[in-house]
Amino acid sequence: MTPKLHYTVPGLSDADAQRIVELLQDRLHATNDLHLTLKHVHWNVVGPHFISVHEMIDPQVDAVRGFADDLAERIATFGGSPQGTPGSIVSARTWDEYSIGRGTTQEHLGALDLVYQGVITSYRDGIKELGELDPITEDMFIGQTEQLELFHWFIRAHLEDKGGHLSTEGAGSEKAAAAAAEQG
């Protein structure tokens, strides 16, 4: 539950501002979790394609950390108090902890395929709602989604065969996606 706002930006009702802050906070939790997950992958990936994946992940970490900062500052702009502590992320998240420890590049990329699917889907849901509430925050979500979709494509390019089929197709969990990607 987001605390009551004592002020907000001009031209918005308190109720709309409150909902926008809730949407922003949800994405803040997601981006904080995502950048930590990406860094975890960066540290735990092994195998013949280690260096290419290891180096591909760091710019994603940096960009997603920047998204978190932008989201937090937008919350503050609305008069809210961004919540970025580890406990707040864990207590509010609606997704499971990343499930792969030390693993091959394909295992991690398979699991990240599902991670990105979840994050991007949530962003797109937010975009739909923000279209009615606040075009400025909607624009922020759109820009971040564009970058997340690009990063997702980078991940999926490693999982795709020459016919365009993903090795992770139909996987319902990170572990299943990791296993499918490992088998190729």
N, C-alpha and C positions, 0 to 999 in steps of 0.2 A: 504494500500500500504506500503510495506516494504521500508525503506530508502535505498539508494544505499550503497553497501558495499565498503569500502576503501581497504580492504584486506580480504583474506579468507585462508582456509587451503591449503597446497600444494597439487597439483594434481587435483584440481577441477577448472572448468571454472567459471568465474564470474557469468554467467547466471545460471549455475547449482547450485552454492552456493546460489544465490538469491532465487531460487525456493525452495531449502531445508530450508532456513530460513523462507520462507512463510509457509511451511508445519509445521515446528517447532512452529512458532508463533500461528498458528491455534490450535495446540494441547495445547500450553501453555494457551491460553484463555479457552479452554475446561476443562483442569485440574484445573485451578483456579476456574472456575465456579463450577465444580463438587465437589471439596473439600468444598466449601462454602455451596453448596446444601446438601451434606452429613451431615455437621455440623448442618444445619437448621433442617434436619430430626432428628438428635440426640437430639436436644433441644425440638422438637415439637411432638414426638411420644408418644402415650398413649395407654393404654389397658392392657389386661391380659399378653401379651408377651412383655411388655415394656422393662424389664431389659435385656432380651436376645437380642432384636433388638438394644437397646440403646448401649449395650456393643459391639455388632457386628460391629456397624458403626464406632466407634472411630479408630480402626486399619486401616480401609479403608481411613478415613480422613488423617491419618498420611502418609500412603503410597502414596496417590494421591498428597498430598503436596510435598512429595519427588520427584514425577514425574515432577511436575511443576518446581522445582529447577533444576533438571537434564536437562529439556528442555531449560530453560533459559540459563543455562551455555553452552549448546551446541550452542545456538544462538550466544552467545558472542564468542565462539571458532571460529565461521565462520566470525567474525568481525561485527556481527549485534548488535543491541541494543534491548534486550528483553523488551516487553511492558507488564507490569503487573498491571497497575493501574485499579481501578474499571471502570473508564470511557472508557478505551481502550477495556476492556472485553465487556462491554455493546454495544459499537459502532460497534464492529467487529463480534459479535456473530450472528449465523444464526439460533439459536434455541430460543424458548420462555422461559421466566422466569418460574422457578419451580412454580407450581400452587397450591400446597397443603400446608395449614398452619397447625394448630393443627389438628392431625388426628390419627386414630388408627394405630397400627402396620401394619395391612393388607393394609390399604389405602396407607400408605407411601411406603410399599414394592411394591405394584402394580404400583405406579407412578415411583418408582426407576427402575423397570423392563424396562420401556420405556426409561428412562434417560440413563441407561447403554446400551440399544440397540443402541441408537444414538451415544454415545461416541465410542463404540466398532466398529460400522460400519465406522465411520470417521477414526479411527485408521487403520482399514484394508484397506481403500481406500488409505491412506498415505503409507502404507507398499507396496502396488502394485506399486505406483509411485516411491518410494525410491529404489526399487529393481534395477531400471535402473540408478539412480542418485548417491546413496551413501550407500554402505552396512553397514557402521558404524552407521549412523542414522537409517537405516532400522532395525538394530539389537536392537537399543534402543526402537523403536516403537514396535517391536515384544515382547521384554521383558515386556514392560508396558502393552501391550495388553493381554499377558498371565495372568498377575495379575488382570487386569480389568475383564477378563472372569471368573476368579476364584471368584472374588467378586460378579459378576453377578449370578453365580451359587448359592452362599450363599443366595442371595436375592430370586432367583427363587425356591430354595428348600422350602421356606415358602409359595409359591404360587402354588405348584404342588400337584396334588392328587396322590393316590397310582397307578393310571393307567398311570401316566406320563403327564397328561394334565395340562396346565397352566390356572389358573383362568383368566389371563389377555389376553388370546389368542384372537387376532382380535381387541384389543382395539387400537383406533387411537389417543387417547390423554391421558395425565396423569390423568385427572379427570375421564375419562371412565375406564382406567386401575384401578384406585383407587376404583371406584364403583364396578367393576367386582371382584376385589380381596376381597373386604369387604363382598360381597355376597357369595364368595367361590365357 
